[in-house]
Amino acid sequence: MKSENDIITDTDLIALTGYKTPSKQCEILRAAGIFFITRRDGRPRTTWAHFNEPCTKKHMTEESKHVEPNYGALD
């Protein structure tokens, strides 16, 4: 059973991104807002936790909690 802290394998990254080329994998992960590091050989490394809860999703959730009044309705 895979843990949230397990590192995603090279094979899984190919399946998830649809690319074998590390630079394309990085491009896809970056576009999805998924945190990753780049190994010396250029391959991205990330965990299942980062994949399942991308940074952009966390950012969007924080923004959606901040609600401002509709001042235009006062006119």
C-alpha positions as CSV (number, residue, x, y, z in Angstrom):
1,M,0.0,0.0,0.0
2,K,1.3,3.4,-0.9
3,S,1.7,6.1,1.7
4,E,1.2,9.8,1.1
5,N,4.9,10.3,1.9
6,D,6.1,7.8,-0.7
7,I,8.0,9.2,-3.5
8,I,6.4,8.8,-6.9
9,T,8.4,6.4,-9.1
10,D,9.8,7.2,-12.5
11,T,7.2,4.7,-14.0
12,D,4.4,6.4,-12.2
13,L,5.5,9.8,-13.3
14,I,5.5,8.7,-16.9
15,A,1.9,7.4,-16.5
16,L,0.7,10.5,-14.6
17,T,2.3,13.1,-17.0
18,G,2.1,11.2,-20.2
19,Y,5.7,12.0,-21.0
20,K,9.0,10.1,-20.7
21,T,11.1,13.2,-21.1
22,P,12.0,14.6,-17.7
23,S,11.8,18.2,-18.9
24,K,8.2,17.6,-20.1
25,Q,7.3,15.9,-16.8
26,C,8.6,19.0,-15.0
27,E,6.6,21.2,-17.3
28,I,3.4,19.3,-16.6
29,L,4.0,19.2,-12.8
30,R,4.8,22.9,-12.8
31,A,1.6,23.8,-14.8
32,A,-0.5,21.8,-12.3
33,G,1.0,23.6,-9.3
34,I,2.6,20.4,-8.0
35,F,5.7,20.9,-5.8
36,F,8.7,18.9,-6.9
37,I,12.4,18.9,-6.8
38,T,14.7,18.2,-9.8
39,R,17.3,15.5,-9.4
40,R,20.8,15.9,-10.8
41,D,19.8,13.8,-13.8
42,G,16.9,16.3,-14.5
43,R,14.1,14.0,-13.4
44,P,11.4,15.4,-11.1
45,R,10.8,14.0,-7.7
46,T,7.7,14.5,-5.6
47,T,5.5,12.6,-3.1
48,W,2.0,11.4,-3.5
49,A,0.9,13.9,-0.9
50,H,2.2,16.8,-3.1
51,F,0.5,15.2,-6.1
52,N,-2.8,14.7,-4.4
53,E,-2.9,18.2,-2.8
54,P,-1.2,20.6,-5.2
55,C,0.1,24.0,-4.0
56,T,-2.4,25.7,-6.3
57,K,-5.3,23.9,-4.7
58,K,-4.1,24.9,-1.2
59,H,-3.7,28.5,-2.4
60,M,-7.2,28.5,-3.9
61,T,-8.7,27.2,-0.7
62,E,-7.1,29.9,1.3
63,E,-8.3,32.6,-1.0
64,S,-11.9,31.3,-1.1
65,K,-12.0,31.6,2.8
66,H,-11.4,35.3,2.5
67,V,-14.7,36.9,1.7
68,E,-15.2,40.7,1.2
69,P,-18.5,42.5,1.2
70,N,-20.0,43.6,-2.0
71,Y,-19.7,47.4,-1.6
72,G,-21.3,47.9,-5.0
73,A,-24.6,46.8,-3.5
74,L,-24.7,49.9,-1.3
75,D,-25.3,52.2,-4.3
